[in-house]
Amino acid sequence: MKRIHVVQLVLFLLTLIFTTITGAELRHGASLFYGNSLEFLELGSGLWYSLSFLLFLGAHEFGHYLIAARNQVKVTLPFFIPFYLGFISTFAGLVSIGSLGAFISIRSIVKSRKAYFDIGIAGPLAGFAVVLVIIAIGFLTLPPLEYIYGIHPEYLPLQENYSDYTPPAGQTALVFRFGSNLLFQIFEAVMPYDPVLYPYENEVLHYPFLMVGYLGLFLTALNLLPIGQLDGGHIVYGLFGKRYHGIISRVAYLIFLFYAGLGFLKPGNFDFIFVGWSVMYIYFLYVCLFNVTTERQNRLVMAVAIFSGQFLLIYAFPAIEGYPGWLLFAFIVGRIIGIDHPETVDAQPLDLKRKALGVLSLVIFILCFSPKPFIYETITGEKDHDHEAPKTETVTHTHHEDFEEEES
C-alpha cells in the first residue's frame, strides 16, 4: 500500500471516529469528555449521523473522482478532514460536526473546458442527490416528542410549545440554530410528516438525518459559489471560458465579501477604538483582495471603497446586516484558493446538454444557499414584575409556517 493511501485511510478512520462521537453527543445532548456525561457504550447511536454524513461527503468526492477518471485526468482518492473540538465545544457552547469535509487533488493537466465542467459539476450533483434522500428519511422517521424531552427535560412542562422555553430568571443561554434555505421549506410543504414532531430550528442538531441534510446543503452551496477554482468556478469556466470567468468570479467574490462584512463595524462613537478597528478591518479587506488585482494601490482603493459602502449602507439602513461568519471563508478564497482559473488548451464551447446542466447547478445553488447558515443567539430569563416569576422572552425561533417570515 502506498504511503498516500495509508494517509487517506488514517484520515478516513479518524473522520469516522470523530463524526461518530459527535453524532452520539448530539443525539444525547451530552459530551464524552466534558463532565463524563456520555457513556462509552452510547457511542453506537452516533453512527446514524456519522454514516449519513460520510455517505454525502463520499458521494460528492467520488462524483469528482469517477468523472475525472472518465476524462483521463489523474486525481487522488478523497482526503477526509477530521475535526473534533472535544470538550471545548461543550464548554464554549459551540457545535462540533466532526469533519471539515473532504477533497481530492488533481495530479495531471485538464485539457478542455468540457472536462473541467464535467469534473466540477459531478461532485455537487452526486452529493445533492444523496442529501435529498437523507433529508427525506429525516422527515419520514421523526421520533416522538419524548425524544427531545429526554435530551431537554426542561421542555416537558411546555410540551410541543417548547420553543417558548427560556432559562430561569436572571440566567442566560447560548442557542444555536440553522438558517433558512428554500429546499427545507419545500420539504416542509410537500412531505407527509407530523408537524408537531418536526423540531424547531434550534433543536435540529439532535436529529441526525436533518442535521446532515442542513450540512449537506450548506456544503453543496459553498462549493457551487461561482468563484475561482471552487466547483462553481469550474462550471463557470466551462460555460463561459477564461475571460468571462475572470469577470464573473471577481464580481461574485466582491459581492460575497461586501455582504459578509456588512454590519461588522456599525456606526457609533467615532473614538480611538473605532478608528483602530476600522484600520484593521480595511487591512483585512486589503489582504482578502490579494488575488483580485495585482496592483497594491488598486487593492487599497477597493478595500476602502468596500468599507465605505458597507458603513454608509448600515448608517442609512441600520436594520440591514450581513453575516460575519462568511469573512473567514472569504479570506481563504481570496488569499489562498484564488480568484482566477487555469486556462485549457481546448477552449471549445460546451454542448446544449452541458449548458442545461449548468443552469441546473444554478438552481441547486439557489435552493441550497442560506445567507446566514449558522446562527448563535442569546436568550435570557426575565422576572415578571407582578409575580416575580420567570417570564418568557420573545424568542426568535419559529416553527413551520413562520419559518420563512423569521428570516425576512
NUMIPA-174900 format. One record per residue (C-alpha): x, y, z; chain; residue in one letter. Coordinates in nm, 2 decimals. Example, Ala and Ser with C-alpha at 12.3 -4.5 7.8 and 13.67 -1.06 7.14 Angstrom:
% NUMIPA-174900
@xx->1.23, yy->-0.45, zz->0.78, mol->A, type->A
@xx->1.37, yy->-0.11, zz->0.71, mol->A, type->S
END
This chain:
% NUMIPA-174900
@xx->0.00, yy->0.00, zz->0.00, mol->A, type->M
@xx->0.14, yy->0.34, zz->-0.10, mol->A, type->K
@xx->0.21, yy->0.60, zz->0.17, mol->A, type->R
@xx->-0.06, yy->0.83, zz->0.04, mol->A, type->I
@xx->-0.32, yy->0.56, zz->0.07, mol->A, type->H
@xx->-0.22, yy->0.50, zz->0.43, mol->A, type->V
@xx->-0.26, yy->0.87, zz->0.50, mol->A, type->V
@xx->-0.60, yy->0.87, zz->0.33, mol->A, type->Q
@xx->-0.71, yy->0.56, zz->0.52, mol->A, type->L
@xx->-0.60, yy->0.71, zz->0.86, mol->A, type->V
@xx->-0.78, yy->1.03, zz->0.78, mol->A, type->L
@xx->-1.10, yy->0.84, zz->0.69, mol->A, type->F
@xx->-1.09, yy->0.63, zz->1.01, mol->A, type->L
@xx->-1.03, yy->0.94, zz->1.22, mol->A, type->L
@xx->-1.32, yy->1.12, zz->1.05, mol->A, type->T
@xx->-1.54, yy->0.81, zz->1.11, mol->A, type->L
@xx->-1.44, yy->0.81, zz->1.48, mol->A, type->I
@xx->-1.49, yy->1.18, zz->1.53, mol->A, type->F
@xx->-1.82, yy->1.20, zz->1.34, mol->A, type->T
@xx->-1.95, yy->0.90, zz->1.54, mol->A, type->T
@xx->-1.85, yy->1.06, zz->1.87, mol->A, type->I
@xx->-2.01, yy->1.39, zz->1.75, mol->A, type->T
@xx->-2.33, yy->1.21, zz->1.64, mol->A, type->G
@xx->-2.36, yy->1.04, zz->1.98, mol->A, type->A
@xx->-2.30, yy->1.37, zz->2.17, mol->A, type->E
@xx->-2.57, yy->1.55, zz->1.96, mol->A, type->L
@xx->-2.81, yy->1.25, zz->2.00, mol->A, type->R
@xx->-2.78, yy->1.26, zz->2.38, mol->A, type->H
@xx->-2.71, yy->1.63, zz->2.43, mol->A, type->G
@xx->-2.40, yy->1.53, zz->2.63, mol->A, type->A
@xx->-2.02, yy->1.53, zz->2.60, mol->A, type->S
@xx->-1.79, yy->1.23, zz->2.60, mol->A, type->L
@xx->-1.51, yy->1.43, zz->2.77, mol->A, type->F
@xx->-1.66, yy->1.72, zz->2.95, mol->A, type->Y
@xx->-1.83, yy->1.60, zz->3.27, mol->A, type->G
@xx->-1.82, yy->1.24, zz->3.15, mol->A, type->N
@xx->-2.20, yy->1.25, zz->3.10, mol->A, type->S
@xx->-2.19, yy->1.04, zz->2.78, mol->A, type->L
@xx->-2.12, yy->0.67, zz->2.83, mol->A, type->E
@xx->-1.88, yy->0.49, zz->2.60, mol->A, type->F
@xx->-2.15, yy->0.23, zz->2.51, mol->A, type->L
@xx->-2.38, yy->0.50, zz->2.38, mol->A, type->E
@xx->-2.13, yy->0.59, zz->2.10, mol->A, type->L
@xx->-2.31, yy->0.35, zz->1.87, mol->A, type->G
@xx->-2.61, yy->0.58, zz->1.85, mol->A, type->S
@xx->-2.38, yy->0.83, zz->1.66, mol->A, type->G
@xx->-2.35, yy->0.60, zz->1.36, mol->A, type->L
@xx->-2.67, yy->0.73, zz->1.20, mol->A, type->W
@xx->-2.52, yy->1.08, zz->1.19, mol->A, type->Y
@xx->-2.17, yy->0.96, zz->1.10, mol->A, type->S
@xx->-2.25, yy->0.72, zz->0.82, mol->A, type->L
@xx->-2.50, yy->0.95, zz->0.65, mol->A, type->S
@xx->-2.25, yy->1.24, zz->0.67, mol->A, type->F
@xx->-1.97, yy->1.03, zz->0.53, mol->A, type->L
@xx->-2.21, yy->0.90, zz->0.26, mol->A, type->L
@xx->-2.28, yy->1.25, zz->0.15, mol->A, type->F
@xx->-1.91, yy->1.35, zz->0.15, mol->A, type->L
@xx->-1.81, yy->1.03, zz->-0.03, mol->A, type->G
@xx->-2.07, yy->1.08, zz->-0.29, mol->A, type->A
@xx->-1.96, yy->1.43, zz->-0.36, mol->A, type->H
@xx->-1.59, yy->1.35, zz->-0.38, mol->A, type->E
@xx->-1.63, yy->1.02, zz->-0.57, mol->A, type->F
@xx->-1.85, yy->1.21, zz->-0.82, mol->A, type->G
@xx->-1.54, yy->1.42, zz->-0.90, mol->A, type->H
@xx->-1.31, yy->1.12, zz->-0.89, mol->A, type->Y
@xx->-1.51, yy->0.90, zz->-1.13, mol->A, type->L
@xx->-1.58, yy->1.17, zz->-1.39, mol->A, type->I
@xx->-1.21, yy->1.27, zz->-1.37, mol->A, type->A
@xx->-1.11, yy->0.91, zz->-1.45, mol->A, type->A
@xx->-1.36, yy->0.91, zz->-1.73, mol->A, type->R
@xx->-1.19, yy->1.22, zz->-1.88, mol->A, type->N
@xx->-0.84, yy->1.06, zz->-1.83, mol->A, type->Q
@xx->-0.75, yy->1.31, zz->-1.56, mol->A, type->V
@xx->-0.53, yy->1.18, zz->-1.28, mol->A, type->K
@xx->-0.67, yy->1.26, zz->-0.93, mol->A, type->V
@xx->-0.62, yy->1.12, zz->-0.59, mol->A, type->T
@xx->-0.87, yy->0.93, zz->-0.38, mol->A, type->L
@xx->-1.05, yy->1.16, zz->-0.13, mol->A, type->P
@xx->-0.88, yy->1.31, zz->0.17, mol->A, type->F
@xx->-1.13, yy->1.33, zz->0.45, mol->A, type->F
@xx->-1.07, yy->1.61, zz->0.70, mol->A, type->I
@xx->-1.13, yy->1.50, zz->1.07, mol->A, type->P
@xx->-1.21, yy->1.78, zz->1.30, mol->A, type->F
@xx->-1.33, yy->1.74, zz->1.66, mol->A, type->Y
@xx->-1.33, yy->2.01, zz->1.93, mol->A, type->L
@xx->-1.38, yy->1.77, zz->2.22, mol->A, type->G
@xx->-1.48, yy->1.92, zz->2.55, mol->A, type->F
@xx->-1.40, yy->2.27, zz->2.41, mol->A, type->I
@xx->-1.72, yy->2.26, zz->2.21, mol->A, type->S
@xx->-1.94, yy->2.19, zz->2.51, mol->A, type->T
@xx->-1.75, yy->2.42, zz->2.74, mol->A, type->F
@xx->-1.77, yy->2.71, zz->2.49, mol->A, type->A
@xx->-2.12, yy->2.64, zz->2.37, mol->A, type->G
@xx->-2.00, yy->2.56, zz->2.02, mol->A, type->L
@xx->-2.13, yy->2.29, zz->1.79, mol->A, type->V
@xx->-1.88, yy->2.05, zz->1.65, mol->A, type->S
@xx->-1.96, yy->1.84, zz->1.34, mol->A, type->I
@xx->-1.67, yy->1.60, zz->1.34, mol->A, type->G
@xx->-1.53, yy->1.68, zz->1.00, mol->A, type->S
@xx->-1.45, yy->1.98, zz->0.78, mol->A, type->L
@xx->-1.54, yy->1.79, zz->0.46, mol->A, type->G
@xx->-1.31, yy->1.62, zz->0.21, mol->A, type->A
@xx->-1.12, yy->1.69, zz->-0.11, mol->A, type->F
@xx->-0.94, yy->1.53, zz->-0.40, mol->A, type->I
@xx->-0.62, yy->1.66, zz->-0.56, mol->A, type->S
@xx->-0.58, yy->1.68, zz->-0.94, mol->A, type->I
@xx->-0.25, yy->1.54, zz->-1.05, mol->A, type->R
@xx->-0.25, yy->1.60, zz->-1.42, mol->A, type->S
@xx->-0.34, yy->1.87, zz->-1.67, mol->A, type->I
@xx->-0.70, yy->1.92, zz->-1.75, mol->A, type->V
@xx->-0.71, yy->1.98, zz->-2.13, mol->A, type->K
@xx->-1.05, yy->2.11, zz->-2.20, mol->A, type->S
@xx->-1.34, yy->2.33, zz->-2.08, mol->A, type->R
@xx->-1.56, yy->2.03, zz->-2.11, mol->A, type->K
@xx->-1.35, yy->1.82, zz->-1.88, mol->A, type->A
@xx->-1.33, yy->2.10, zz->-1.62, mol->A, type->Y
@xx->-1.71, yy->2.14, zz->-1.64, mol->A, type->F
@xx->-1.78, yy->1.77, zz->-1.61, mol->A, type->D
@xx->-1.54, yy->1.72, zz->-1.31, mol->A, type->I
@xx->-1.67, yy->2.04, zz->-1.14, mol->A, type->G
@xx->-2.04, yy->1.96, zz->-1.16, mol->A, type->I
@xx->-2.03, yy->1.59, zz->-1.09, mol->A, type->A
@xx->-1.95, yy->1.63, zz->-0.72, mol->A, type->G
@xx->-2.23, yy->1.87, zz->-0.63, mol->A, type->P
@xx->-2.49, yy->1.67, zz->-0.84, mol->A, type->L
@xx->-2.39, yy->1.34, zz->-0.67, mol->A, type->A
@xx->-2.38, yy->1.49, zz->-0.32, mol->A, type->G
@xx->-2.71, yy->1.68, zz->-0.38, mol->A, type->F
@xx->-2.89, yy->1.36, zz->-0.49, mol->A, type->A
@xx->-2.77, yy->1.18, zz->-0.18, mol->A, type->V
@xx->-2.86, yy->1.46, zz->0.06, mol->A, type->V
@xx->-3.21, yy->1.47, zz->-0.09, mol->A, type->L
@xx->-3.26, yy->1.11, zz->0.02, mol->A, type->V
@xx->-3.11, yy->1.18, zz->0.36, mol->A, type->I
@xx->-3.35, yy->1.47, zz->0.42, mol->A, type->I
@xx->-3.65, yy->1.27, zz->0.31, mol->A, type->A
@xx->-3.55, yy->0.99, zz->0.55, mol->A, type->I
@xx->-3.53, yy->1.26, zz->0.82, mol->A, type->G
@xx->-3.88, yy->1.38, zz->0.76, mol->A, type->F
@xx->-4.02, yy->1.03, zz->0.74, mol->A, type->L
@xx->-3.86, yy->0.90, zz->1.06, mol->A, type->T
@xx->-3.93, yy->1.18, zz->1.31, mol->A, type->L
@xx->-3.93, yy->1.03, zz->1.66, mol->A, type->P
@xx->-4.20, yy->1.11, zz->1.92, mol->A, type->P
@xx->-4.17, yy->1.42, zz->2.13, mol->A, type->L
@xx->-4.04, yy->1.21, zz->2.42, mol->A, type->E
@xx->-3.71, yy->1.20, zz->2.22, mol->A, type->Y
@xx->-3.64, yy->1.57, zz->2.26, mol->A, type->I
@xx->-3.78, yy->1.57, zz->2.62, mol->A, type->Y
@xx->-3.52, yy->1.31, zz->2.70, mol->A, type->G
@xx->-3.25, yy->1.54, zz->2.58, mol->A, type->I
@xx->-3.41, yy->1.85, zz->2.73, mol->A, type->H
@xx->-3.62, yy->1.76, zz->3.03, mol->A, type->P
@xx->-3.68, yy->2.13, zz->3.09, mol->A, type->E
@xx->-3.91, yy->2.13, zz->2.78, mol->A, type->Y
@xx->-4.15, yy->1.87, zz->2.93, mol->A, type->L
@xx->-4.38, yy->2.12, zz->3.10, mol->A, type->P
@xx->-4.42, yy->2.32, zz->2.77, mol->A, type->L
@xx->-4.50, yy->2.01, zz->2.56, mol->A, type->Q
@xx->-4.50, yy->2.08, zz->2.19, mol->A, type->E
@xx->-4.46, yy->2.46, zz->2.26, mol->A, type->N
@xx->-4.11, yy->2.41, zz->2.38, mol->A, type->Y
@xx->-3.98, yy->2.69, zz->2.16, mol->A, type->S
@xx->-4.12, yy->2.92, zz->2.43, mol->A, type->D
@xx->-3.87, yy->2.79, zz->2.68, mol->A, type->Y
@xx->-3.64, yy->3.05, zz->2.84, mol->A, type->T
@xx->-3.38, yy->2.99, zz->3.11, mol->A, type->P
@xx->-3.46, yy->3.06, zz->3.48, mol->A, type->P
@xx->-3.48, yy->3.42, zz->3.58, mol->A, type->A
@xx->-3.15, yy->3.60, zz->3.55, mol->A, type->G
@xx->-2.98, yy->3.32, zz->3.37, mol->A, type->Q
@xx->-2.85, yy->3.33, zz->3.01, mol->A, type->T
@xx->-2.83, yy->3.06, zz->2.75, mol->A, type->A
@xx->-2.64, yy->3.05, zz->2.42, mol->A, type->L
@xx->-2.87, yy->2.89, zz->2.15, mol->A, type->V
@xx->-2.75, yy->2.76, zz->1.81, mol->A, type->F
@xx->-2.98, yy->2.72, zz->1.51, mol->A, type->R
@xx->-2.96, yy->2.67, zz->1.14, mol->A, type->F
@xx->-3.06, yy->2.95, zz->0.90, mol->A, type->G
@xx->-3.34, yy->2.90, zz->0.65, mol->A, type->S
@xx->-3.30, yy->2.77, zz->0.29, mol->A, type->N
@xx->-3.55, yy->2.72, zz->0.02, mol->A, type->L
@xx->-3.51, yy->2.34, zz->-0.01, mol->A, type->L
@xx->-3.61, yy->2.27, zz->0.35, mol->A, type->F
@xx->-3.91, yy->2.50, zz->0.31, mol->A, type->Q
@xx->-4.01, yy->2.29, zz->0.01, mol->A, type->I
@xx->-3.97, yy->1.97, zz->0.20, mol->A, type->F
@xx->-4.18, yy->2.11, zz->0.48, mol->A, type->E
@xx->-4.45, yy->2.19, zz->0.23, mol->A, type->A
@xx->-4.47, yy->1.86, zz->0.04, mol->A, type->V
@xx->-4.35, yy->1.58, zz->0.27, mol->A, type->M
@xx->-4.61, yy->1.37, zz->0.46, mol->A, type->P
@xx->-4.50, yy->1.42, zz->0.82, mol->A, type->Y
@xx->-4.65, yy->1.52, zz->1.15, mol->A, type->D
@xx->-4.57, yy->1.89, zz->1.20, mol->A, type->P
@xx->-4.59, yy->1.85, zz->1.58, mol->A, type->V
@xx->-4.29, yy->1.62, zz->1.57, mol->A, type->L
@xx->-4.07, yy->1.84, zz->1.35, mol->A, type->Y
@xx->-3.81, yy->2.01, zz->1.56, mol->A, type->P
@xx->-3.76, yy->2.38, zz->1.59, mol->A, type->Y
@xx->-3.45, yy->2.52, zz->1.42, mol->A, type->E
@xx->-3.26, yy->2.54, zz->1.75, mol->A, type->N
@xx->-3.31, yy->2.16, zz->1.81, mol->A, type->E
@xx->-3.24, yy->2.02, zz->1.46, mol->A, type->V
@xx->-2.88, yy->1.93, zz->1.56, mol->A, type->L
@xx->-3.03, yy->1.65, zz->1.77, mol->A, type->H
@xx->-3.19, yy->1.48, zz->1.47, mol->A, type->Y
@xx->-2.91, yy->1.31, zz->1.27, mol->A, type->P
@xx->-3.07, yy->1.30, zz->0.92, mol->A, type->F
@xx->-3.20, yy->1.65, zz->0.93, mol->A, type->L
@xx->-2.86, yy->1.77, zz->1.07, mol->A, type->M
@xx->-2.67, yy->1.61, zz->0.79, mol->A, type->V
@xx->-2.93, yy->1.74, zz->0.55, mol->A, type->G
@xx->-2.86, yy->2.10, zz->0.65, mol->A, type->Y
@xx->-2.48, yy->2.04, zz->0.65, mol->A, type->L
@xx->-2.50, yy->1.88, zz->0.30, mol->A, type->G
@xx->-2.70, yy->2.17, zz->0.16, mol->A, type->L
@xx->-2.46, yy->2.42, zz->0.31, mol->A, type->F
@xx->-2.15, yy->2.24, zz->0.17, mol->A, type->L
@xx->-2.31, yy->2.20, zz->-0.17, mol->A, type->T
@xx->-2.40, yy->2.57, zz->-0.19, mol->A, type->A
@xx->-2.05, yy->2.66, zz->-0.07, mol->A, type->L
@xx->-1.89, yy->2.45, zz->-0.34, mol->A, type->N
@xx->-2.12, yy->2.60, zz->-0.61, mol->A, type->L
@xx->-2.01, yy->2.96, zz->-0.55, mol->A, type->L
@xx->-1.90, yy->3.08, zz->-0.89, mol->A, type->P
@xx->-1.56, yy->3.18, zz->-0.77, mol->A, type->I
@xx->-1.21, yy->3.08, zz->-0.86, mol->A, type->G
@xx->-1.15, yy->2.70, zz->-0.86, mol->A, type->Q
@xx->-1.44, yy->2.60, zz->-0.65, mol->A, type->L
@xx->-1.68, yy->2.36, zz->-0.82, mol->A, type->D
@xx->-1.89, yy->2.66, zz->-0.92, mol->A, type->G
@xx->-1.58, yy->2.82, zz->-1.06, mol->A, type->G
@xx->-1.51, yy->2.52, zz->-1.28, mol->A, type->H
@xx->-1.87, yy->2.52, zz->-1.40, mol->A, type->I
@xx->-1.84, yy->2.89, zz->-1.49, mol->A, type->V
@xx->-1.51, yy->2.84, zz->-1.67, mol->A, type->Y
@xx->-1.66, yy->2.55, zz->-1.87, mol->A, type->G
@xx->-1.97, yy->2.76, zz->-1.96, mol->A, type->L
@xx->-1.80, yy->3.09, zz->-2.04, mol->A, type->F
@xx->-1.43, yy->3.04, zz->-2.08, mol->A, type->G
@xx->-1.13, yy->3.22, zz->-1.93, mol->A, type->K
@xx->-1.22, yy->3.58, zz->-1.99, mol->A, type->R
@xx->-1.57, yy->3.58, zz->-1.86, mol->A, type->Y
@xx->-1.48, yy->3.35, zz->-1.58, mol->A, type->H
@xx->-1.24, yy->3.62, zz->-1.45, mol->A, type->G
@xx->-1.51, yy->3.88, zz->-1.46, mol->A, type->I
@xx->-1.79, yy->3.67, zz->-1.31, mol->A, type->I
@xx->-1.55, yy->3.53, zz->-1.04, mol->A, type->S
@xx->-1.44, yy->3.88, zz->-0.93, mol->A, type->R
@xx->-1.79, yy->4.03, zz->-0.93, mol->A, type->V
@xx->-1.92, yy->3.73, zz->-0.73, mol->A, type->A
@xx->-1.63, yy->3.75, zz->-0.49, mol->A, type->Y
@xx->-1.67, yy->4.12, zz->-0.43, mol->A, type->L
@xx->-2.05, yy->4.08, zz->-0.37, mol->A, type->I
@xx->-1.98, yy->3.79, zz->-0.13, mol->A, type->F
@xx->-1.71, yy->3.99, zz->0.06, mol->A, type->L
@xx->-1.93, yy->4.30, zz->0.08, mol->A, type->F
@xx->-2.22, yy->4.11, zz->0.22, mol->A, type->Y
@xx->-2.01, yy->3.91, zz->0.47, mol->A, type->A
@xx->-1.87, yy->4.22, zz->0.63, mol->A, type->G
@xx->-2.19, yy->4.43, zz->0.62, mol->A, type->L
@xx->-2.25, yy->4.55, zz->0.97, mol->A, type->G
@xx->-1.93, yy->4.40, zz->1.11, mol->A, type->F
@xx->-1.85, yy->4.76, zz->1.22, mol->A, type->L
@xx->-2.15, yy->4.97, zz->1.30, mol->A, type->K
@xx->-2.17, yy->5.35, zz->1.32, mol->A, type->P
@xx->-2.13, yy->5.46, zz->1.68, mol->A, type->G
@xx->-1.89, yy->5.67, zz->1.88, mol->A, type->N
@xx->-1.61, yy->5.78, zz->1.65, mol->A, type->F
@xx->-1.34, yy->5.73, zz->1.91, mol->A, type->D
@xx->-0.99, yy->5.59, zz->1.90, mol->A, type->F
@xx->-1.11, yy->5.23, zz->1.94, mol->A, type->I
@xx->-1.35, yy->5.26, zz->1.65, mol->A, type->F
@xx->-1.08, yy->5.41, zz->1.43, mol->A, type->V
@xx->-0.84, yy->5.13, zz->1.53, mol->A, type->G
@xx->-1.09, yy->4.86, zz->1.44, mol->A, type->W
@xx->-1.17, yy->5.03, zz->1.11, mol->A, type->S
@xx->-0.80, yy->5.04, zz->1.01, mol->A, type->V
@xx->-0.76, yy->4.67, zz->1.10, mol->A, type->M
@xx->-1.07, yy->4.58, zz->0.91, mol->A, type->Y
@xx->-0.96, yy->4.78, zz->0.60, mol->A, type->I
@xx->-0.63, yy->4.59, zz->0.61, mol->A, type->Y
@xx->-0.82, yy->4.26, zz->0.64, mol->A, type->F
@xx->-1.01, yy->4.36, zz->0.32, mol->A, type->L
@xx->-0.69, yy->4.45, zz->0.15, mol->A, type->Y
@xx->-0.54, yy->4.11, zz->0.23, mol->A, type->V
@xx->-0.86, yy->3.94, zz->0.10, mol->A, type->C
@xx->-0.83, yy->4.12, zz->-0.23, mol->A, type->L
@xx->-0.48, yy->3.99, zz->-0.29, mol->A, type->F
@xx->-0.58, yy->3.78, zz->-0.59, mol->A, type->N
@xx->-0.84, yy->4.02, zz->-0.72, mol->A, type->V
@xx->-0.59, yy->4.26, zz->-0.85, mol->A, type->T
@xx->-0.21, yy->4.27, zz->-0.86, mol->A, type->T
@xx->-0.18, yy->4.64, zz->-0.81, mol->A, type->E
@xx->-0.14, yy->4.73, zz->-0.44, mol->A, type->R
@xx->-0.29, yy->5.08, zz->-0.49, mol->A, type->Q
@xx->-0.59, yy->4.93, zz->-0.65, mol->A, type->N
@xx->-0.64, yy->4.68, zz->-0.37, mol->A, type->R
@xx->-0.62, yy->4.96, zz->-0.11, mol->A, type->L
@xx->-0.87, yy->5.17, zz->-0.31, mol->A, type->V
@xx->-1.11, yy->4.87, zz->-0.34, mol->A, type->M
@xx->-1.07, yy->4.79, zz->0.04, mol->A, type->A
@xx->-1.15, yy->5.15, zz->0.14, mol->A, type->V
@xx->-1.44, yy->5.16, zz->-0.11, mol->A, type->A
@xx->-1.59, yy->4.83, zz->0.03, mol->A, type->I
@xx->-1.56, yy->4.96, zz->0.39, mol->A, type->F
@xx->-1.71, yy->5.30, zz->0.30, mol->A, type->S
@xx->-2.00, yy->5.13, zz->0.11, mol->A, type->G
@xx->-2.07, yy->4.90, zz->0.40, mol->A, type->Q
@xx->-2.05, yy->5.18, zz->0.65, mol->A, type->F
@xx->-2.28, yy->5.42, zz->0.45, mol->A, type->L
@xx->-2.54, yy->5.14, zz->0.39, mol->A, type->L
@xx->-2.55, yy->5.05, zz->0.76, mol->A, type->I
@xx->-2.57, yy->5.42, zz->0.85, mol->A, type->Y
@xx->-2.87, yy->5.47, zz->0.62, mol->A, type->A
@xx->-3.04, yy->5.13, zz->0.70, mol->A, type->F
@xx->-2.94, yy->5.02, zz->1.05, mol->A, type->P
@xx->-3.16, yy->4.70, zz->1.03, mol->A, type->A
@xx->-2.95, yy->4.56, zz->0.74, mol->A, type->I
@xx->-2.68, yy->4.32, zz->0.83, mol->A, type->E
@xx->-2.46, yy->4.06, zz->0.66, mol->A, type->G
@xx->-2.31, yy->3.75, zz->0.80, mol->A, type->Y
@xx->-1.96, yy->3.79, zz->0.95, mol->A, type->P
@xx->-1.92, yy->3.42, zz->0.96, mol->A, type->G
@xx->-1.85, yy->3.43, zz->0.59, mol->A, type->W
@xx->-1.54, yy->3.65, zz->0.64, mol->A, type->L
@xx->-1.31, yy->3.36, zz->0.72, mol->A, type->L
@xx->-1.42, yy->3.18, zz->0.41, mol->A, type->F
@xx->-1.38, yy->3.50, zz->0.21, mol->A, type->A
@xx->-1.02, yy->3.52, zz->0.34, mol->A, type->F
@xx->-0.95, yy->3.16, zz->0.24, mol->A, type->I
@xx->-1.08, yy->3.20, zz->-0.11, mol->A, type->V
@xx->-0.93, yy->3.55, zz->-0.17, mol->A, type->G
@xx->-0.59, yy->3.48, zz->-0.02, mol->A, type->R
@xx->-0.53, yy->3.10, zz->-0.05, mol->A, type->I
@xx->-0.76, yy->2.94, zz->-0.31, mol->A, type->I
@xx->-0.76, yy->3.23, zz->-0.55, mol->A, type->G
@xx->-1.00, yy->3.40, zz->-0.79, mol->A, type->I
@xx->-0.87, yy->3.30, zz->-1.13, mol->A, type->D
@xx->-0.89, yy->2.97, zz->-1.31, mol->A, type->H
@xx->-0.62, yy->2.79, zz->-1.51, mol->A, type->P
@xx->-0.66, yy->2.80, zz->-1.89, mol->A, type->E
@xx->-0.70, yy->2.49, zz->-2.10, mol->A, type->T
@xx->-0.56, yy->2.40, zz->-2.44, mol->A, type->V
@xx->-0.90, yy->2.31, zz->-2.57, mol->A, type->D
@xx->-1.14, yy->2.61, zz->-2.54, mol->A, type->A
@xx->-1.43, yy->2.47, zz->-2.74, mol->A, type->Q
@xx->-1.77, yy->2.58, zz->-2.60, mol->A, type->P
@xx->-2.00, yy->2.33, zz->-2.43, mol->A, type->L
@xx->-2.29, yy->2.15, zz->-2.60, mol->A, type->D
@xx->-2.65, yy->2.23, zz->-2.52, mol->A, type->L
@xx->-2.68, yy->1.94, zz->-2.27, mol->A, type->K
@xx->-2.40, yy->2.07, zz->-2.05, mol->A, type->R
@xx->-2.53, yy->2.42, zz->-2.07, mol->A, type->K
@xx->-2.86, yy->2.29, zz->-1.93, mol->A, type->A
@xx->-2.67, yy->2.12, zz->-1.65, mol->A, type->L
@xx->-2.50, yy->2.45, zz->-1.58, mol->A, type->G
@xx->-2.85, yy->2.61, zz->-1.54, mol->A, type->V
@xx->-2.95, yy->2.32, zz->-1.31, mol->A, type->L
@xx->-2.64, yy->2.39, zz->-1.09, mol->A, type->S
@xx->-2.75, yy->2.75, zz->-1.05, mol->A, type->L
@xx->-3.10, yy->2.63, zz->-0.94, mol->A, type->V
@xx->-2.94, yy->2.39, zz->-0.69, mol->A, type->I
@xx->-2.73, yy->2.67, zz->-0.56, mol->A, type->F
@xx->-3.03, yy->2.89, zz->-0.50, mol->A, type->I
@xx->-3.22, yy->2.61, zz->-0.33, mol->A, type->L
@xx->-2.93, yy->2.52, zz->-0.10, mol->A, type->C
@xx->-2.79, yy->2.86, zz->-0.01, mol->A, type->F
@xx->-2.86, yy->3.02, zz->0.32, mol->A, type->S
@xx->-2.74, yy->3.38, zz->0.37, mol->A, type->P
@xx->-2.70, yy->3.31, zz->0.74, mol->A, type->K
@xx->-2.64, yy->2.93, zz->0.77, mol->A, type->P
@xx->-2.53, yy->2.91, zz->1.14, mol->A, type->F
@xx->-2.68, yy->3.14, zz->1.39, mol->A, type->I
@xx->-2.59, yy->3.19, zz->1.76, mol->A, type->Y
@xx->-2.84, yy->3.38, zz->1.98, mol->A, type->E
@xx->-2.85, yy->3.46, zz->2.35, mol->A, type->T
@xx->-3.18, yy->3.43, zz->2.54, mol->A, type->I
@xx->-3.22, yy->3.54, zz->2.90, mol->A, type->T
@xx->-3.49, yy->3.45, zz->3.15, mol->A, type->G
@xx->-3.65, yy->3.76, zz->3.30, mol->A, type->E
@xx->-3.87, yy->3.82, zz->3.60, mol->A, type->K
@xx->-4.23, yy->3.92, zz->3.58, mol->A, type->D
@xx->-4.27, yy->4.24, zz->3.79, mol->A, type->H
@xx->-4.61, yy->4.13, zz->3.91, mol->A, type->D
@xx->-4.54, yy->3.78, zz->4.01, mol->A, type->H
@xx->-4.16, yy->3.77, zz->4.04, mol->A, type->E
@xx->-4.16, yy->3.45, zz->3.83, mol->A, type->A
@xx->-3.96, yy->3.37, zz->3.52, mol->A, type->P
@xx->-4.12, yy->3.54, zz->3.22, mol->A, type->K
@xx->-4.09, yy->3.40, zz->2.87, mol->A, type->T
@xx->-3.89, yy->3.63, zz->2.65, mol->A, type->E
@xx->-3.98, yy->3.68, zz->2.29, mol->A, type->T
@xx->-3.78, yy->3.41, zz->2.12, mol->A, type->V
@xx->-3.68, yy->3.43, zz->1.76, mol->A, type->T
@xx->-3.73, yy->3.06, zz->1.69, mol->A, type->H
@xx->-4.04, yy->3.00, zz->1.48, mol->A, type->T
@xx->-4.20, yy->2.68, zz->1.35, mol->A, type->H
@xx->-4.32, yy->2.56, zz->1.01, mol->A, type->H
@xx->-4.55, yy->2.83, zz->0.87, mol->A, type->E
@xx->-4.35, yy->3.10, zz->1.05, mol->A, type->D
@xx->-4.01, yy->2.98, zz->0.92, mol->A, type->F
@xx->-3.99, yy->3.20, zz->0.62, mol->A, type->E
@xx->-4.13, yy->3.50, zz->0.80, mol->A, type->E
@xx->-3.85, yy->3.48, zz->1.06, mol->A, type->E
@xx->-3.57, yy->3.52, zz->0.80, mol->A, type->E
@xx->-3.74, yy->3.82, zz->0.64, mol->A, type->S
END
